[in-house]
Amino acid sequence: MADMWMRDDELISDILGWASERIQNDPDPNTGAIPSSALDAQIGNTITEAGIGGREAMRIFTDELLPATRAMDHPLNLAYIPSAPTPAAVAFDVAVSAASIFGGLWETGAGAIWAENQALRWLADLVDWGPTAGGVFVSGGTMANLSALSTARSRALEMRGGVRPSRWVIAATSEAHSSIEEAARVMDCEVLLVEANEHSAMTGEALGMALAKSDLAEGVFAVVASGGTTNTGTVDDLSGIVEVCEPLDIWVHVDCAYGGAALAAPSGRPKFKGIERVDSFSVDPHKWFFAPYDCAALLYQRPGDAAAAHSQHGPYLEAVNREGWNPSDYAIHLSRRARGLPFWFSLATHGTAAYSEAVEATLRLAKEVHVEINASEKLTLLVDPDLTVLVFRREGWAPEQYYEFSNLNARAGVVLMVPTQYRGETVMRMVFVNPRTEFSQIRIILDLLET
Ligand SMILES: *Cc1c(COP(=O)(O)O)cnc(C)c1O
């Protein structure tokens, strides 16, 4: 039997060598999913009694598996919300894996957690929160939203003296991310739909009206505002929302999974006015803050609320020293990778000014493309963009033509850009999070759309 802990230096160097090469180079845009049955036929069974050996497993990865994936960091991946991790962040992610750090408890992860907390502190500073604010890195925006909402409900239950309403209710607009509905399902809550305005935003006024006239209002314990909706990049009226919620003691969580990076950019930040008064917000460094998957930051103005909701106790945990900062206490998890470290490493390496400038550069690019679309007779912008999502119509196109354009150019490796629905209409959508995307490249794509 093979000794699995005996180091095969050549194999390790092959794997790290591959990673190093990949970090230097853009991914092949000409790859993508194929049916599972095709992979069965192509590769066959890989789990065998004797093992297939590292070289063969690595060959399968590079030659067969990767071509059936679509890397998110290509500068011309403009679909969904792509990703643009820095080489420093990606390389350091490998180091974090090698270090085997249990990042759940201070006792085991102190140094790593200290560094993660400095990165979280920078995020808290962006919203002018005081020294008692704090948070944790979780796997994604979905988990951040669920953890924040569960904290909010736990606090509401305490404030209501342990008396539950007939239904617990989360208020949000239909533009909120699908993970809010998912959180409501997991928590068995209702969603009170607040009507979004013509700009797809929630306003304080609309929220106030919804709370005044709905039977569900009594059970509302949290409002989820969007700090950049996924579909259109719209930032809600955070000040107005806070004005309504503060007197009612309703928790305000701002889902900034995509848009939060704009807080670091001088031109983006004013859009978030009011965020300094909310209870919690989340932002995904794996989206527009140049970190690899999977990394979402969840921040609380008063982290004690989260610890009360999420701290785990049990016989084998009683020995844990609870004195330090235990990230496990602030979200739904116990074991955790110190997944904030790649973000921290890149931020520490390059400095916050480079981050501000990189986010500003993508905002500038979106603005330039916006101007081009406005000048085009065949393209019509449908939402004045707050951030870097552009949603527009190609005049004269039926829905099939959007999908045809998208599929054709995806297959050809030209651009990944997928249509969306806006007010019942199939339209085109571009998202910019990669400072390496160039205006001249987008101009060519606009030409393609116009012909
Ligand atoms: C992407 C996104 C999420 C979900 O984040 P994951 O990291 O994919 O779980 C939630 N909210 C918004 C606004 C998003 O853009």
The ligand as a MOL file (V3000), in Angstrom:
LIG
                    3D

  0  0  0     0  0            999 V3000
M  V30 BEGIN CTAB
M  V30 COUNTS 15 15 0 0 0
M  V30 BEGIN ATOM
M  V30 1 C -23.5340 37.3530 -5.5750 0
M  V30 2 C -24.5010 37.9530 -4.6550 0
M  V30 3 C -24.9520 37.2530 -3.5320 0
M  V30 4 C -24.5860 35.8240 -3.2760 0
M  V30 5 O -23.2620 35.7200 -3.0080 0
M  V30 6 P -22.5150 34.3040 -3.1020 0
M  V30 7 O -21.1270 34.6730 -2.7240 0
M  V30 8 O -22.6570 33.8830 -4.5310 0
M  V30 9 O -23.1990 33.3870 -2.1680 0
M  V30 10 C -25.7980 37.8990 -2.6670 0
M  V30 11 N -26.1810 39.1620 -2.8890 0
M  V30 12 C -25.7810 39.8720 -3.9500 0
M  V30 13 C -26.2420 41.2860 -4.1270 0
M  V30 14 C -24.9280 39.2860 -4.8850 0
M  V30 15 O -24.5210 39.9940 -5.9520 0
M  V30 END ATOM
M  V30 BEGIN BOND
M  V30 1 1 1 2
M  V30 2 1 2 3
M  V30 3 2 2 14
M  V30 4 1 3 4
M  V30 5 2 3 10
M  V30 6 1 4 5
M  V30 7 1 5 6
M  V30 8 2 6 7
M  V30 9 1 6 8
M  V30 10 1 6 9
M  V30 11 1 10 11
M  V30 12 2 11 12
M  V30 13 1 12 13
M  V30 14 1 12 14
M  V30 15 1 14 15
M  V30 END BOND
M  V30 END CTAB
M  END
